[in-house]
Each structure stands twice: as C-alpha cells, then as structure tokens.
Amino acid sequence: MFDDIPVDVGLVHAGERIRKNDLYVELGGPEITEKFELVKVRAPELVYDGAITIIGPDISDMVPQKKYPLGILIE
C-alpha cells in the first residue's frame, strides 16, 4: 500500500505532527474560510467507479508555502 508515494506511511508515524515549514502548500487550513467535504449518494448507473476529477491547479503548479481553499465532493 502506498508504494508509489515517496514517503513512509504507517502506524509507526501515528500521532506525529507535520510542521508548517515542512508543508509544500496548505489546503483548506484553519485560516481558509472556503473549504468543504460533501458526500452524495447517487444511483449506481450515475456513478463512474474509480473516476477522479480534479478542478484547479496541480499541486506542482501551486506557489510553495501558500494557503489554498479546498473542496472535496464524493459521489
């Protein structure tokens, strides 16, 4: 699991904090008023299993150390 992510992920890191200076960007943090998560139940024929749509800039195109709004919609 997570073999394609170039960082260690696991229970050994549970409880550790990520410091502000270690962030590349901050998505929907406490100072950002525009953030949400919404889960909608849809009829199966209206859902494309495994489909992911990203709207907005790619993380690599964002300005380092900047804060950005974040919205997550799951259907």
C-alpha positions, 0 to 999 in steps of 0.5 A: 500500500502506498508504494508509489508515494515517496514517503513512509506511511504507517502506524509507526508515524501515528500521532506525529505532527507535520510542521508548517515549514515542512508543508509544500502548500496548505489546503483548506487550513484553519485560516481558509474560510472556503473549504468543504467535504460533501458526500452524495449518494447517487444511483449506481448507473450515475456513478463512474467507479474509480473516476477522479476529477480534479478542478484547479491547479496541480499541486506542482503548479501551486506557489510553495508555502501558500494557503489554498481553499479546498473542496472535496465532493464524493459521489 
